[in-house]
Amino acid sequence: MRQLMRAIGQYAGWTLLTTGAVVLAAALLEGVGLVLILPVVEVLFSDGTAQDGLTAKLVALLESWGFRSVTSQLALIGAGFLLLAILRALILMRRDVMMAELSQGFVDHIRRDFFALLARSDWPVIKTYRKSQLLNTMTINIGRLAMIVHALSMGAITLAMGLAYLVAAFVMDTMLGLAMLLLAAIGMVSAVLWTRRSHRLGRQLTRANTVAMDETTRFLDGLKAAKATRAEDELSARFAQSIAETRALDVQFVAQQARLRNAVQIAGAFGAMAVLLGGYGLLDLSGGELLVMAAIVLRLAPSLVGTFSNLQQMAHALPAFEAIRAVEDELVARMAVASGDGERIRASIATDAGLTLEEASVEVVNEDGARITLVSTPQIKIAPGMLVHVGGPSGAGKSSLVELAAGLHLPATGSLSRGGVELTADTRPAWQQQVSFAPQEPFLFDGTVRENLTWPNLDTTDAAIWDALEQAAAAELVRRLPTQLDEELLDGGARLSGGERQRLCIARALLRPASLLVLDEATSAMDPELERRIIGNLRESIGQRIILMVSHSLNAVGYADMRIEVADGRARLREERD
Ligand SMILES: Nc1ncnc2c1ncn2[C@@H]1O[C@H](COP(=O)(O)OP(=O)(O)OP(=O)(O)O)[C@@H](O)[C@H]1O
């Protein structure tokens, strides 16, 4: 909770103080309004008898201003009442807007920070997380964070209101104030004890949500395979089981909330009775005072219920914030130092620079903390203008090798350099400016063909786009679409075939003005003829570019200037064409 408060404080700064001041001002006006009922009632039912306490002071003040008749005094107090009500309405409006801005702004800030942190993290680190865990953090947990912040702001409002009613009770009568304070304190202690259970339930829910998200992604990813093997029922049953747990936990929490609400309401009713009877029998309060007291008790009770149930809601959702922070802390701890002067070094990587690997290796750290070498290389020098075929059996380390060249990994041992610039955490931004990457799994999003090809932020002409599409053997495919480059790709191009999506991604990679093009099984879903055509086009237009191409097929071999064979995590140069 402290971490959350600190995070909100850091985000909001002075806004938190001004918002708090507005919340207090609204509560203060509420309290003053309530206390003003007393003189109205007492003046109204005075029967000419002398007043005491607050009413006496107010009546004396009004008389000194020349308002001697009961009617004029009532009119003035009534006017004050109305003024207060208008002022209060204006402040409440401002308060609600400020609270919404603060809470929504904070949630967006956490969401943005998390996305940015994840995007800045090293690829090997990101790969260690399960997709469902990240999805859960980015959607459900951040959604629950919004609930905490909402509960926190509502809790602050109801607490301030409760305080205002308490102060009003003290203004009426010290004993009455003390009695109410005692009631509130008992309620608060039991609510805090209750929140522990809610927190425990919230932790269980966070775990159950992760499992449910895991099952959801498995359900969607496995649906096609399950249908092909008639295993839909088994898949649905697993999914139903995983969501049954979250539903049970949700119901448990609702029951817990209802129990607390009922307990506070019943205790409140007893307290109200005790305060009223005590006020009448022991404190000898007047009818007017008893009426205002009843109003205070009636307004205080919902305030207390609100405060406690918001407290409970916060405790329940807090594990979601803890889970977000745990992933963030892990990412920060594992993040390579990615500062450095990328700009300065970018200028010195020539677009016609060769690529040299010097006994370089890629390592990852597994769950037990042990370091595993995925691939290592001898000295390999690749000259500009070379098309390099990277082959070898499945699982040998081919992707790890080209990911190293693309700067997704940093060399754990040895080095990797281009034109005298070594790949390090500092030079990585500059290095990757010169890299274009097309992976085996094509990435397309909901947007036009043009938007997909110029992703993320390429400023280019349609002529250049058509040229890249021709080279990637995708021009014909786009020409057939009703609105060609303006055609919207729905659901990430799900209606296109695997090979068609791969061709669009190769066209995107070709459009990027980078001098190192990495194709990691980017043609795996194509027929041999099409693959040969694309490789031929690449070979023809290579210029000073270096192309690293991982492929299981031998189509690329005929066009390759160099062949690297990877076996059992060790790369080796096979042959170089003259
Ligand atoms: N984060 C990781 N932790 C542990 N092992 C890993 C990790 N990433 C990859 N590996 C293992 O490293 C080996 C090399 O993986 P890589 O993806 O480079 O192989 P590949 O030659 O490209 O395989 P394929 O042709 O099947 O795509 C594999 O055995 C893989 O299981």
The ligand as an SDF file (V2000), in Angstrom:
LIG
                    3D

 31 33  0  0  0  0  0  0  0  0999 V2000
   15.5220  -18.7110  -23.6270 N   0  0  0  0  0  0  0  0  0  0  0  0
   15.9730  -19.9530  -23.8470 C   0  0  0  0  0  0  0  0  0  0  0  0
   16.2820  -20.7510  -22.8090 N   0  0  0  0  0  0  0  0  0  0  0  0
   16.7480  -21.9910  -23.0170 C   0  0  0  0  0  0  0  0  0  0  0  0
   16.9230  -22.5190  -24.2060 N   0  0  0  0  0  0  0  0  0  0  0  0
   16.6320  -21.7870  -25.2850 C   0  0  0  0  0  0  0  0  0  0  0  0
   16.1360  -20.4620  -25.1680 C   0  0  0  0  0  0  0  0  0  0  0  0
   15.9370  -19.9730  -26.3960 N   0  0  0  0  0  0  0  0  0  0  0  0
   16.2890  -20.9590  -27.2470 C   0  0  0  0  0  0  0  0  0  0  0  0
   16.7080  -22.0390  -26.5780 N   0  0  0  0  0  0  0  0  0  0  0  0
   17.1950  -23.3100  -27.1460 C   0  0  0  0  0  0  0  0  0  0  0  0
   18.3370  -23.0040  -27.9300 O   0  0  0  0  0  0  0  0  0  0  0  0
   18.4070  -23.8700  -29.0450 C   0  0  0  0  0  0  0  0  0  0  0  0
   18.6130  -23.0560  -30.3120 C   0  0  0  0  0  0  0  0  0  0  0  0
   17.4240  -22.3470  -30.5900 O   0  0  0  0  0  0  0  0  0  0  0  0
   17.2320  -21.6100  -31.9830 P   0  0  0  0  0  0  0  0  0  0  0  0
   15.8860  -21.0430  -32.0150 O   0  0  0  0  0  0  0  0  0  0  0  0
   18.3880  -20.7010  -32.1920 O   0  0  0  0  0  0  0  0  0  0  0  0
   17.3580  -22.8560  -32.9800 O   0  0  0  0  0  0  0  0  0  0  0  0
   17.1010  -22.9180  -34.5460 P   0  0  0  0  0  0  0  0  0  0  0  0
   18.3100  -23.5670  -35.1380 O   0  0  0  0  0  0  0  0  0  0  0  0
   16.7260  -21.6000  -35.0790 O   0  0  0  0  0  0  0  0  0  0  0  0
   15.8590  -23.9140  -34.5980 O   0  0  0  0  0  0  0  0  0  0  0  0
   14.6580  -24.0360  -35.6720 P   0  0  0  0  0  0  0  0  0  0  0  0
   15.2640  -24.3480  -36.9950 O   0  0  0  0  0  0  0  0  0  0  0  0
   13.8790  -25.1840  -35.1360 O   0  0  0  0  0  0  0  0  0  0  0  0
   13.9170  -22.7420  -35.6440 O   0  0  0  0  0  0  0  0  0  0  0  0
   17.1350  -24.6890  -29.0380 C   0  0  0  0  0  0  0  0  0  0  0  0
   17.4430  -25.9760  -28.5220 O   0  0  0  0  0  0  0  0  0  0  0  0
   16.2160  -23.9440  -28.1160 C   0  0  0  0  0  0  0  0  0  0  0  0
   15.3570  -24.8340  -27.4390 O   0  0  0  0  0  0  0  0  0  0  0  0
  1  2  1  0
  2  3  1  0
  2  7  2  0
  3  4  2  0
  4  5  1  0
  5  6  2  0
  6  7  1  0
  6 10  1  0
  7  8  1  0
  8  9  2  0
  9 10  1  0
 10 11  1  0
 11 12  1  0
 11 30  1  0
 12 13  1  0
 13 14  1  0
 13 28  1  0
 14 15  1  0
 15 16  1  0
 16 17  2  0
 16 18  1  0
 16 19  1  0
 19 20  1  0
 20 21  2  0
 20 22  1  0
 20 23  1  0
 23 24  1  0
 24 25  2  0
 24 26  1  0
 24 27  1  0
 28 29  1  0
 28 30  1  0
 30 31  1  0
M  END
$$$$
